[in-house]
Every structure is written in structure tokens, then in C-alpha cells.
Amino acid sequence: NYVYDLTDMQTGAHIGGVKTRGVKSIVRDQMEIMDAEGRVIGHLMEKGASILRRIFPFLTSKHDIEIGGQVVATVRQKFRFFIKEFHVDQTQVVFGDDLDPRLILTCALLALVNESNREGG
């Protein structure tokens, strides 16, 4: 398991973090989203045919970001031959004290990194 901490570089304030789920993420990406105090407030979950995507890497990925059991954002990969393109939809988010929008973007970047690592580049 890895924990990625998110810190505001201007103020030095800890914003939150994302923790990978190790072995549980082999078949389907799963990550825990944590607030500034380290409490789990949500999850990043890969959706769709994740097992087929491991075999056929040209299939696009889909991830949902859930906070408090509600889907608040989606990360969708668009099919492109030579580049990675992801669309992040945060329109369902009601940002409050528990959720910083930078955590959503951090989750999207980690989904992209995981996808690139699986494809070997």
C-alpha cells in the first residue's frame, strides 16, 4: 500500500491524501481518499470491465469518486491512439469543509498513472 499526501505548497498546509489498496487493486483499481486528519472520507473505484482491460489495454478506463457513499465526480478515459486523454467531471461535487477540489484532481492523476504503468509507458 502507498499513501500519497497532498500539501498546499504556498501555505504548507496538509490537504489530504490518497491511499492505494495494494493486493485489492490487482483486479480493479481501488483507493481510499483521506481528509487532512487522515480519516477516510471516500473512495476512487474503477468501474466496468476491469479484467478485460488488463488483457486488452486499448479498452478505456472509467473511475468513480465516491464521498460518503455518493458519486461526486467521474474520471473517464477517451480513446486516442497516441496520447492519454482523461475527462474529469466534478459537476456533482458540493465542496465543503471535507473535500478540497485538488483531491479530485489528484485522484484523476493517479488513475492516469496507474493506466500508463499497466501499459508499460
N, CA, C and O atoms as CSV, one atom per row, in Angstrom:
chain,resi,resn,atom,element,x,y,z
A,1,ASN,N,N,0.835,-1.189,0.000
A,1,ASN,CA,C,0.000,0.000,0.000
A,1,ASN,C,C,0.874,1.245,0.000
A,1,ASN,O,O,1.893,1.304,0.687
A,2,TYR,N,N,0.468,2.225,-0.768
A,2,TYR,CA,C,1.144,3.516,-0.819
A,2,TYR,C,C,0.169,4.589,-0.360
A,2,TYR,O,O,-1.039,4.472,-0.569
A,3,VAL,N,N,0.696,5.633,0.266
A,3,VAL,CA,C,-0.103,6.797,0.628
A,3,VAL,C,C,0.517,8.004,-0.054
A,3,VAL,O,O,1.707,8.277,0.104
A,4,TYR,N,N,-0.293,8.719,-0.809
A,4,TYR,CA,C,0.149,9.941,-1.476
A,4,TYR,C,C,-0.464,11.116,-0.717
A,4,TYR,O,O,-1.684,11.283,-0.691
A,5,ASP,N,N,0.398,11.930,-0.100
A,5,ASP,CA,C,-0.064,13.103,0.639
A,5,ASP,C,C,-0.136,14.307,-0.286
A,5,ASP,O,O,0.707,14.482,-1.165
A,6,LEU,N,N,-1.148,15.130,-0.079
A,6,LEU,CA,C,-1.337,16.340,-0.876
A,6,LEU,C,C,-1.158,17.541,0.046
A,6,LEU,O,O,-1.865,17.684,1.043
A,7,THR,N,N,-0.198,18.405,-0.306
A,7,THR,CA,C,0.148,19.561,0.513
A,7,THR,C,C,0.080,20.827,-0.329
A,7,THR,O,O,0.529,20.843,-1.475
A,8,ASP,N,N,-0.479,21.880,0.238
A,8,ASP,CA,C,-0.512,23.179,-0.418
A,8,ASP,C,C,0.896,23.774,-0.331
A,8,ASP,O,O,1.380,24.053,0.766
A,9,MET,N,N,1.546,23.965,-1.453
A,9,MET,CA,C,2.937,24.425,-1.462
A,9,MET,C,C,3.081,25.876,-0.994
A,9,MET,O,O,4.147,26.255,-0.510
A,10,GLN,N,N,2.038,26.690,-1.126
A,10,GLN,CA,C,2.129,28.086,-0.696
A,10,GLN,C,C,2.014,28.226,0.819
A,10,GLN,O,O,2.731,29.017,1.431
A,11,THR,N,N,1.112,27.458,1.418
A,11,THR,CA,C,0.886,27.593,2.864
A,11,THR,C,C,1.542,26.478,3.670
A,11,THR,O,O,1.745,26.618,4.876
A,12,GLY,N,N,1.872,25.373,3.009
A,12,GLY,CA,C,2.425,24.222,3.723
A,12,GLY,C,C,1.371,23.386,4.418
A,12,GLY,O,O,1.703,22.433,5.123
A,13,ALA,N,N,0.096,23.729,4.230
A,13,ALA,CA,C,-0.998,23.006,4.883
A,13,ALA,C,C,-1.234,21.648,4.224
A,13,ALA,O,O,-1.214,21.528,2.999
A,14,HIS,N,N,-1.453,20.641,5.043
A,14,HIS,CA,C,-1.787,19.304,4.545
A,14,HIS,C,C,-3.250,19.311,4.123
A,14,HIS,O,O,-4.124,19.647,4.923
A,15,ILE,N,N,-3.525,18.941,2.873
A,15,ILE,CA,C,-4.874,18.985,2.314
A,15,ILE,C,C,-5.585,17.651,2.478
A,15,ILE,O,O,-6.778,17.614,2.777
A,16,GLY,N,N,-4.865,16.569,2.285
A,16,GLY,CA,C,-5.457,15.240,2.356
A,16,GLY,C,C,-4.518,14.234,1.748
A,16,GLY,O,O,-3.322,14.488,1.606
A,17,GLY,N,N,-5.061,13.089,1.389
A,17,GLY,CA,C,-4.224,12.060,0.799
A,17,GLY,C,C,-5.036,10.999,0.097
A,17,GLY,O,O,-6.261,10.945,0.205
A,18,VAL,N,N,-4.326,10.163,-0.621
A,18,VAL,CA,C,-4.931,9.032,-1.326
A,18,VAL,C,C,-4.088,7.812,-1.010
A,18,VAL,O,O,-2.863,7.841,-1.137
A,19,LYS,N,N,-4.750,6.740,-0.597
A,19,LYS,CA,C,-4.062,5.508,-0.213
A,19,LYS,C,C,-4.469,4.391,-1.156
A,19,LYS,O,O,-5.656,4.134,-1.356
A,20,THR,N,N,-3.468,3.725,-1.740
A,20,THR,CA,C,-3.764,2.585,-2.611
A,20,THR,C,C,-4.161,1.392,-1.770
A,20,THR,O,O,-3.842,1.325,-0.583
A,21,ARG,N,N,-4.852,0.453,-2.382
A,21,ARG,CA,C,-5.358,-0.706,-1.664
A,21,ARG,C,C,-4.541,-1.967,-1.915
A,21,ARG,O,O,-5.000,-3.064,-1.596
A,22,GLY,N,N,-3.345,-1.841,-2.476
A,22,GLY,CA,C,-2.433,-2.967,-2.639
A,22,GLY,C,C,-3.016,-4.113,-3.426
A,22,GLY,O,O,-3.443,-3.937,-4.567
A,23,VAL,N,N,-3.036,-5.287,-2.826
A,23,VAL,CA,C,-3.488,-6.515,-3.497
A,23,VAL,C,C,-4.936,-6.392,-3.953
A,23,VAL,O,O,-5.308,-6.977,-4.970
A,24,LYS,N,N,-5.760,-5.647,-3.226
A,24,LYS,CA,C,-7.166,-5.492,-3.605
A,24,LYS,C,C,-7.320,-4.733,-4.917
A,24,LYS,O,O,-8.390,-4.762,-5.525
A,25,SER,N,N,-6.265,-4.056,-5.360
A,25,SER,CA,C,-6.332,-3.276,-6.595
A,25,SER,C,C,-5.793,-4.024,-7.812
A,25,SER,O,O,-5.690,-3.440,-8.891
A,26,ILE,N,N,-5.451,-5.286,-7.664
A,26,ILE,CA,C,-4.907,-6.032,-8.802
A,26,ILE,C,C,-5.960,-6.196,-9.893
A,26,ILE,O,O,-5.668,-5.983,-11.070
A,27,VAL,N,N,-7.169,-6.568,-9.518
A,27,VAL,CA,C,-8.231,-6.792,-10.499
A,27,VAL,C,C,-8.946,-5.490,-10.846
A,27,VAL,O,O,-9.309,-5.271,-12.001
A,28,ARG,N,N,-9.150,-4.632,-9.859
A,28,ARG,CA,C,-9.886,-3.384,-10.052
A,28,ARG,C,C,-9.244,-2.308,-9.181
A,28,ARG,O,O,-9.072,-2.507,-7.979
A,29,ASP,N,N,-8.884,-1.157,-9.784
A,29,ASP,CA,C,-8.285,-0.062,-9.013
A,29,ASP,C,C,-9.232,0.379,-7.901
A,29,ASP,O,O,-10.410,0.651,-8.131
A,30,GLN,N,N,-8.685,0.441,-6.695
A,30,GLN,CA,C,-9.431,0.947,-5.546
A,30,GLN,C,C,-8.475,1.766,-4.699
A,30,GLN,O,O,-7.383,1.306,-4.366
A,31,MET,N,N,-8.879,2.971,-4.352
A,31,MET,CA,C,-8.056,3.822,-3.497
A,31,MET,C,C,-8.950,4.495,-2.474
A,31,MET,O,O,-10.124,4.765,-2.729
A,32,GLU,N,N,-8.370,4.761,-1.308
A,32,GLU,CA,C,-9.094,5.473,-0.265
A,32,GLU,C,C,-8.697,6.944,-0.317
A,32,GLU,O,O,-7.521,7.272,-0.473
A,33,ILE,N,N,-9.680,7.822,-0.188
A,33,ILE,CA,C,-9.443,9.261,-0.159
A,33,ILE,C,C,-9.532,9.703,1.296
A,33,ILE,O,O,-10.507,9.410,1.989
A,34,MET,N,N,-8.499,10.414,1.749
A,34,MET,CA,C,-8.437,10.819,3.153
A,34,MET,C,C,-8.446,12.338,3.287
A,34,MET,O,O,-7.938,13.051,2.421
A,35,ASP,N,N,-9.024,12.819,4.371
A,35,ASP,CA,C,-9.020,14.250,4.646
A,35,ASP,C,C,-7.695,14.656,5.284
A,35,ASP,O,O,-6.784,13.837,5.405
A,36,ALA,N,N,-7.590,15.906,5.689
A,36,ALA,CA,C,-6.332,16.427,6.238
A,36,ALA,C,C,-5.924,15.738,7.533
A,36,ALA,O,O,-4.740,15.710,7.866
A,37,GLU,N,N,-6.890,15.178,8.274
A,37,GLU,CA,C,-6.590,14.478,9.528
A,37,GLU,C,C,-6.291,12.998,9.318
A,37,GLU,O,O,-5.993,12.287,10.277
A,38,GLY,N,N,-6.367,12.526,8.078
A,38,GLY,CA,C,-6.076,11.129,7.787
A,38,GLY,C,C,-7.266,10.204,7.872
A,38,GLY,O,O,-7.111,8.986,7.783
A,39,ARG,N,N,-8.463,10.761,8.045
A,39,ARG,CA,C,-9.685,9.936,8.066
A,39,ARG,C,C,-10.129,9.622,6.646
A,39,ARG,O,O,-10.072,10.483,5.768
A,40,VAL,N,N,-10.567,8.399,6.424
A,40,VAL,CA,C,-11.079,8.005,5.108
A,40,VAL,C,C,-12.441,8.659,4.919
A,40,VAL,O,O,-13.361,8.448,5.709
A,41,ILE,N,N,-12.557,9.469,3.844
A,41,ILE,CA,C,-13.819,10.143,3.555
A,41,ILE,C,C,-14.459,9.649,2.266
A,41,ILE,O,O,-15.602,9.994,1.966
A,42,GLY,N,N,-13.722,8.838,1.497
A,42,GLY,CA,C,-14.280,8.363,0.241
A,42,GLY,C,C,-13.359,7.391,-0.455
A,42,GLY,O,O,-12.335,6.969,0.082
A,43,HIS,N,N,-13.761,7.041,-1.697
A,43,HIS,CA,C,-13.014,6.046,-2.476
A,43,HIS,C,C,-12.969,6.435,-3.948
A,43,HIS,O,O,-13.882,7.072,-4.472
A,44,LEU,N,N,-11.888,6.035,-4.594
A,44,LEU,CA,C,-11.769,6.076,-6.050
A,44,LEU,C,C,-11.915,4.639,-6.503
A,44,LEU,O,O,-11.111,3.787,-6.123
A,45,MET,N,N,-12.931,4.352,-7.313
A,45,MET,CA,C,-13.228,2.976,-7.724
A,45,MET,C,C,-13.248,2.874,-9.248
A,45,MET,O,O,-13.921,3.649,-9.928
A,46,GLU,N,N,-12.502,1.907,-9.768
A,46,GLU,CA,C,-12.540,1.630,-11.205
A,46,GLU,C,C,-13.842,0.905,-11.507
A,46,GLU,O,O,-14.243,0.010,-10.763
A,47,LYS,N,N,-14.502,1.283,-12.589
A,47,LYS,CA,C,-15.784,0.695,-12.987
A,47,LYS,C,C,-15.631,-0.017,-14.319
A,47,LYS,O,O,-14.659,0.197,-15.043
A,48,GLY,N,N,-16.595,-0.862,-14.633
A,48,GLY,CA,C,-16.623,-1.502,-15.941
A,48,GLY,C,C,-15.835,-2.795,-15.992
A,48,GLY,O,O,-15.623,-3.454,-14.975
A,49,ALA,N,N,-15.405,-3.144,-17.191
A,49,ALA,CA,C,-14.745,-4.415,-17.471
A,49,ALA,C,C,-13.261,-4.340,-17.148
A,49,ALA,O,O,-12.419,-4.378,-18.045
A,50,SER,N,N,-12.949,-4.235,-15.875
A,50,SER,CA,C,-11.547,-4.033,-15.472
A,50,SER,C,C,-10.669,-5.236,-15.810
A,50,SER,O,O,-9.510,-5.062,-16.186
A,51,ILE,N,N,-11.197,-6.443,-15.684
A,51,ILE,CA,C,-10.398,-7.633,-16.002
A,51,ILE,C,C,-10.079,-7.663,-17.493
A,51,ILE,O,O,-8.950,-7.970,-17.875
A,52,LEU,N,N,-11.054,-7.349,-18.337
A,52,LEU,CA,C,-10.815,-7.301,-19.781
A,52,LEU,C,C,-9.811,-6.213,-20.139
A,52,LEU,O,O,-9.025,-6.376,-21.073
A,53,ARG,N,N,-9.832,-5.097,-19.398
A,53,ARG,CA,C,-8.894,-4.013,-19.669
A,53,ARG,C,C,-7.463,-4.428,-19.378
A,53,ARG,O,O,-6.536,-3.906,-19.998
A,54,ARG,N,N,-7.257,-5.363,-18.442
A,54,ARG,CA,C,-5.901,-5.849,-18.166
A,54,ARG,C,C,-5.382,-6.679,-19.336
A,54,ARG,O,O,-4.177,-6.718,-19.584
A,55,ILE,N,N,-6.279,-7.337,-20.051
A,55,ILE,CA,C,-5.905,-8.174,-21.194
A,55,ILE,C,C,-5.836,-7.353,-22.482
A,55,ILE,O,O,-4.917,-7.513,-23.285
A,56,PHE,N,N,-6.824,-6.469,-22.665
A,56,PHE,CA,C,-6.911,-5.626,-23.864
A,56,PHE,C,C,-6.739,-4.165,-23.461
A,56,PHE,O,O,-7.731,-3.488,-23.187
A,57,PRO,N,N,-5.512,-3.665,-23.417
A,57,PRO,CA,C,-5.267,-2.318,-22.891
A,57,PRO,C,C,-5.860,-1.186,-23.722
A,57,PRO,O,O,-5.852,-0.041,-23.269
A,58,PHE,N,N,-6.374,-1.461,-24.923
A,58,PHE,CA,C,-6.973,-0.397,-25.724
A,58,PHE,C,C,-8.369,-0.043,-25.224
A,58,PHE,O,O,-8.924,0.974,-25.640
A,59,LEU,N,N,-8.950,-0.855,-24.340
A,59,LEU,CA,C,-10.247,-0.523,-23.749
A,59,LEU,C,C,-10.058,0.648,-22.776
A,59,LEU,O,O,-9.072,0.699,-22.041
A,60,THR,N,N,-10.995,1.571,-22.780
A,60,THR,CA,C,-10.842,2.774,-21.956
A,60,THR,C,C,-11.271,2.524,-20.511
A,60,THR,O,O,-12.094,1.655,-20.224
A,61,SER,N,N,-10.687,3.315,-19.617
A,61,SER,CA,C,-10.987,3.147,-18.193
A,61,SER,C,C,-12.051,4.133,-17.732
A,61,SER,O,O,-12.245,5.196,-18.321
A,62,LYS,N,N,-12.736,3.743,-16.652
A,62,LYS,CA,C,-13.759,4.576,-16.030
A,62,LYS,C,C,-13.582,4.461,-14.528
A,62,LYS,O,O,-13.453,3.362,-13.989
A,63,HIS,N,N,-13.576,5.596,-13.861
A,63,HIS,CA,C,-13.443,5.632,-12.409
A,63,HIS,C,C,-14.515,6.541,-11.822
A,63,HIS,O,O,-14.850,7.575,-12.399
A,64,ASP,N,N,-15.049,6.146,-10.674
A,64,ASP,CA,C,-15.975,6.988,-9.925
A,64,ASP,C,C,-15.304,7.394,-8.626
A,64,ASP,O,O,-14.589,6.606,-8.005
A,65,ILE,N,N,-15.544,8.629,-8.226
A,65,ILE,CA,C,-15.049,9.120,-6.945
A,65,ILE,C,C,-16.264,9.258,-6.036
A,65,ILE,O,O,-17.172,10.049,-6.292
A,66,GLU,N,N,-16.254,8.464,-4.967
A,66,GLU,CA,C,-17.375,8.432,-4.029
A,66,GLU,C,C,-16.952,9.069,-2.704
A,66,GLU,O,O,-15.900,8.745,-2.154
A,67,ILE,N,N,-17.770,9.956,-2.216
A,67,ILE,CA,C,-17.572,10.571,-0.907
A,67,ILE,C,C,-18.858,10.337,-0.119
A,67,ILE,O,O,-19.940,10.730,-0.554
A,68,GLY,N,N,-18.736,9.709,1.019
A,68,GLY,CA,C,-19.913,9.433,1.840
A,68,GLY,C,C,-20.937,8.559,1.141
A,68,GLY,O,O,-22.137,8.703,1.374
A,69,GLY,N,N,-20.473,7.645,0.278
A,69,GLY,CA,C,-21.378,6.744,-0.433
A,69,GLY,C,C,-22.036,7.339,-1.666
A,69,GLY,O,O,-22.798,6.649,-2.343
A,70,GLN,N,N,-21.761,8.610,-1.977
A,70,GLN,CA,C,-22.332,9.274,-3.140
A,70,GLN,C,C,-21.245,9.517,-4.188
A,70,GLN,O,O,-20.135,9.927,-3.847
A,71,VAL,N,N,-21.557,9.267,-5.448
A,71,VAL,CA,C,-20.616,9.572,-6.532
A,71,VAL,C,C,-20.606,11.090,-6.712
A,71,VAL,O,O,-21.627,11.692,-7.044
A,72,VAL,N,N,-19.447,11.696,-6.489
A,72,VAL,CA,C,-19.331,13.151,-6.585
A,72,VAL,C,C,-18.545,13.588,-7.817
A,72,VAL,O,O,-18.610,14.753,-8.208
A,73,ALA,N,N,-17.804,12.670,-8.430
A,73,ALA,CA,C,-17.027,13.010,-9.625
A,73,ALA,C,C,-16.732,11.731,-10.407
A,73,ALA,O,O,-16.739,10.631,-9.855
A,74,THR,N,N,-16.474,11.902,-11.704
A,74,THR,CA,C,-16.124,10.770,-12.555
A,74,THR,C,C,-14.860,11.109,-13.333
A,74,THR,O,O,-14.602,12.265,-13.668
A,75,VAL,N,N,-14.082,10.073,-13.611
A,75,VAL,CA,C,-12.871,10.196,-14.424
A,75,VAL,C,C,-13.035,9.196,-15.566
A,75,VAL,O,O,-13.102,7.989,-15.333
A,76,ARG,N,N,-13.100,9.696,-16.796
A,76,ARG,CA,C,-13.318,8.846,-17.964
A,76,ARG,C,C,-12.188,9.024,-18.954
A,76,ARG,O,O,-11.836,10.145,-19.319
A,77,GLN,N,N,-11.618,7.899,-19.387
A,77,GLN,CA,C,-10.575,7.939,-20.409
A,77,GLN,C,C,-11.239,7.974,-21.773
A,77,GLN,O,O,-12.192,7.237,-22.026
A,78,LYS,N,N,-10.736,8.826,-22.647
A,78,LYS,CA,C,-11.204,8.901,-24.030
A,78,LYS,C,C,-10.245,8.119,-24.912
A,78,LYS,O,O,-9.032,8.170,-24.706
A,79,PHE,N,N,-10.771,7.401,-25.883
A,79,PHE,CA,C,-9.930,6.593,-26.758
A,79,PHE,C,C,-9.145,7.494,-27.705
A,79,PHE,O,O,-9.723,8.253,-28.483
A,80,ARG,N,N,-7.834,7.400,-27.627
A,80,ARG,CA,C,-6.909,8.086,-28.527
A,80,ARG,C,C,-5.766,7.127,-28.820
A,80,ARG,O,O,-5.354,6.369,-27.942
A,81,PHE,N,N,-5.248,7.150,-30.050
A,81,PHE,CA,C,-4.198,6.208,-30.427
A,81,PHE,C,C,-2.853,6.505,-29.781
A,81,PHE,O,O,-2.184,5.580,-29.319
A,82,PHE,N,N,-2.444,7.747,-29.734
A,82,PHE,CA,C,-1.077,8.056,-29.341
A,82,PHE,C,C,-0.942,8.842,-28.043
A,82,PHE,O,O,0.172,9.064,-27.569
A,83,ILE,N,N,-2.049,9.262,-27.468
A,83,ILE,CA,C,-1.974,10.045,-26.232
A,83,ILE,C,C,-2.979,9.513,-25.213
A,83,ILE,O,O,-3.925,8.807,-25.562
A,84,LYS,N,N,-2.758,9.859,-23.968
A,84,LYS,CA,C,-3.709,9.553,-22.900
A,84,LYS,C,C,-4.570,10.791,-22.690
A,84,LYS,O,O,-4.049,11.884,-22.466
A,85,GLU,N,N,-5.865,10.624,-22.761
A,85,GLU,CA,C,-6.777,11.736,-22.511
A,85,GLU,C,C,-7.840,11.280,-21.528
A,85,GLU,O,O,-8.532,10.287,-21.753
A,86,PHE,N,N,-7.958,12.019,-20.438
A,86,PHE,CA,C,-8.958,11.738,-19.419
A,86,PHE,C,C,-9.839,12.968,-19.243
A,86,PHE,O,O,-9.356,14.099,-19.297
A,87,HIS,N,N,-11.119,12.742,-19.036
A,87,HIS,CA,C,-12.044,13.823,-18.735
A,87,HIS,C,C,-12.505,13.666,-17.293
A,87,HIS,O,O,-12.924,12.584,-16.881
A,88,VAL,N,N,-12.426,14.745,-16.533
A,88,VAL,CA,C,-12.832,14.742,-15.138
A,88,VAL,C,C,-14.083,15.596,-15.016
A,88,VAL,O,O,-14.079,16.773,-15.376
A,89,ASP,N,N,-15.155,14.997,-14.505
A,89,ASP,CA,C,-16.422,15.707,-14.313
A,89,ASP,C,C,-16.644,15.886,-12.820
A,89,ASP,O,O,-16.896,14.922,-12.097
A,90,GLN,N,N,-16.547,17.142,-12.363
A,90,GLN,CA,C,-16.743,17.456,-10.951
A,90,GLN,C,C,-18.072,18.165,-10.715
A,90,GLN,O,O,-18.277,18.741,-9.646
A,91,THR,N,N,-18.975,18.136,-11.685
A,91,THR,CA,C,-20.207,18.925,-11.572
A,91,THR,C,C,-21.109,18.460,-10.435
A,91,THR,O,O,-21.937,19.239,-9.962
A,92,GLN,N,N,-20.976,17.217,-9.981
A,92,GLN,CA,C,-21.822,16.724,-8.889
A,92,GLN,C,C,-21.268,17.099,-7.520
A,92,GLN,O,O,-21.917,16.850,-6.504
A,93,VAL,N,N,-20.083,17.691,-7.478
A,93,VAL,CA,C,-19.415,17.966,-6.204
A,93,VAL,C,C,-20.020,19.195,-5.544
A,93,VAL,O,O,-20.203,20.235,-6.175
A,94,VAL,N,N,-20.323,19.053,-4.272
A,94,VAL,CA,C,-20.652,20.196,-3.434
A,94,VAL,C,C,-19.476,20.313,-2.475
A,94,VAL,O,O,-19.403,19.594,-1.478
A,95,PHE,N,N,-18.558,21.220,-2.782
A,95,PHE,CA,C,-17.335,21.324,-1.993
A,95,PHE,C,C,-17.656,21.939,-0.642
A,95,PHE,O,O,-18.304,22.981,-0.543
A,96,GLY,N,N,-17.188,21.271,0.378
A,96,GLY,CA,C,-17.388,21.760,1.735
A,96,GLY,C,C,-16.094,21.658,2.499
A,96,GLY,O,O,-15.008,21.627,1.920
A,97,ASP,N,N,-16.223,21.608,3.794
A,97,ASP,CA,C,-15.038,21.528,4.641
A,97,ASP,C,C,-14.294,20.212,4.458
A,97,ASP,O,O,-13.083,20.160,4.675
A,98,ASP,N,N,-14.998,19.132,4.058
A,98,ASP,CA,C,-14.390,17.810,3.970
A,98,ASP,C,C,-13.696,17.529,2.646
A,98,ASP,O,O,-12.900,16.594,2.565
A,99,LEU,N,N,-13.973,18.310,1.606
A,99,LEU,CA,C,-13.464,17.953,0.287
A,99,LEU,C,C,-12.850,19.155,-0.417
A,99,LEU,O,O,-13.512,20.163,-0.663
A,100,ASP,N,N,-11.587,19.021,-0.728
A,100,ASP,CA,C,-10.868,20.040,-1.475
A,100,ASP,C,C,-10.852,19.594,-2.938
A,100,ASP,O,O,-10.577,18.424,-3.203
A,101,PRO,N,N,-11.136,20.484,-3.904
A,101,PRO,CA,C,-11.168,20.073,-5.311
A,101,PRO,C,C,-9.838,19.506,-5.805
A,101,PRO,O,O,-9.810,18.760,-6.783
A,102,ARG,N,N,-8.746,19.852,-5.141
A,102,ARG,CA,C,-7.440,19.317,-5.543
A,102,ARG,C,C,-7.334,17.823,-5.266
A,102,ARG,O,O,-6.555,17.126,-5.915
A,103,LEU,N,N,-8.114,17.323,-4.302
A,103,LEU,CA,C,-8.145,15.876,-4.063
A,103,LEU,C,C,-8.758,15.142,-5.256
A,103,LEU,O,O,-8.300,14.057,-5.615
A,104,ILE,N,N,-9.781,15.719,-5.868
A,104,ILE,CA,C,-10.406,15.124,-7.053
A,104,ILE,C,C,-9.380,15.042,-8.183
A,104,ILE,O,O,-9.262,14.009,-8.841
A,105,LEU,N,N,-8.648,16.114,-8.406
A,105,LEU,CA,C,-7.649,16.121,-9.476
A,105,LEU,C,C,-6.492,15.175,-9.166
A,105,LEU,O,O,-5.924,14.575,-10.078
A,106,THR,N,N,-6.142,15.037,-7.899
A,106,THR,CA,C,-5.110,14.073,-7.512
A,106,THR,C,C,-5.558,12.656,-7.852
A,106,THR,O,O,-4.770,11.861,-8.362
A,107,CYS,N,N,-6.819,12.338,-7.573
A,107,CYS,CA,C,-7.357,11.015,-7.921
A,107,CYS,C,C,-7.305,10.778,-9.429
A,107,CYS,O,O,-6.958,9.686,-9.879
A,108,ALA,N,N,-7.648,11.797,-10.202
A,108,ALA,CA,C,-7.604,11.666,-11.661
A,108,ALA,C,C,-6.177,11.417,-12.146
A,108,ALA,O,O,-5.959,10.593,-13.035
A,109,LEU,N,N,-5.213,12.119,-11.571
A,109,LEU,CA,C,-3.815,11.908,-11.961
A,109,LEU,C,C,-3.342,10.508,-11.588
A,109,LEU,O,O,-2.612,9.882,-12.356
A,110,LEU,N,N,-3.742,10.010,-10.433
A,110,LEU,CA,C,-3.343,8.652,-10.044
A,110,LEU,C,C,-3.986,7.598,-10.949
A,110,LEU,O,O,-3.367,6.574,-11.239
A,111,ALA,N,N,-5.213,7.839,-11.394
A,111,ALA,CA,C,-5.837,6.921,-12.354
A,111,ALA,C,C,-5.042,6.899,-13.653
A,111,ALA,O,O,-4.843,5.836,-14.241
A,112,LEU,N,N,-4.588,8.058,-14.101
A,112,LEU,CA,C,-3.772,8.151,-15.316
A,112,LEU,C,C,-2.438,7.446,-15.141
A,112,LEU,O,O,-1.994,6.730,-16.038
A,113,VAL,N,N,-1.794,7.639,-13.997
A,113,VAL,CA,C,-0.510,6.984,-13.725
A,113,VAL,C,C,-0.672,5.469,-13.707
A,113,VAL,O,O,0.134,4.752,-14.300
A,114,ASN,N,N,-1.707,4.979,-13.032
A,114,ASN,CA,C,-1.954,3.536,-12.994
A,114,ASN,C,C,-2.187,2.977,-14.391
A,114,ASN,O,O,-1.682,1.906,-14.727
A,115,GLU,N,N,-2.940,3.689,-15.192
A,115,GLU,CA,C,-3.218,3.254,-16.561
A,115,GLU,C,C,-1.935,3.202,-17.387
A,115,GLU,O,O,-1.712,2.249,-18.134
A,116,SER,N,N,-1.105,4.210,-17.256
A,116,SER,CA,C,0.159,4.237,-18.002
A,116,SER,C,C,1.101,3.123,-17.554
A,116,SER,O,O,1.763,2.497,-18.382
A,117,ASN,N,N,1.162,2.877,-16.251
A,117,ASN,CA,C,2.016,1.802,-15.732
A,117,ASN,C,C,1.586,0.427,-16.241
A,117,ASN,O,O,2.427,-0.419,-16.543
A,118,ARG,N,N,0.289,0.211,-16.332
A,118,ARG,CA,C,-0.210,-1.081,-16.829
A,118,ARG,C,C,0.186,-1.313,-18.283
A,118,ARG,O,O,0.448,-2.443,-18.694
A,119,GLU,N,N,0.227,-0.230,-19.056
A,119,GLU,CA,C,0.554,-0.341,-20.468
A,119,GLU,C,C,2.045,-0.261,-20.727
A,119,GLU,O,O,2.484,-0.314,-21.876
A,120,GLY,N,N,2.825,-0.134,-19.666
A,120,GLY,CA,C,4.271,-0.143,-19.823
A,120,GLY,C,C,4.863,1.160,-20.309
A,120,GLY,O,O,5.952,1.157,-20.882
A,121,GLY,N,N,4.190,2.261,-20.103
A,121,GLY,CA,C,4.789,3.525,-20.544
A,121,GLY,C,C,4.012,4.615,-20.079
A,121,GLY,O,O,4.347,5.769,-20.344
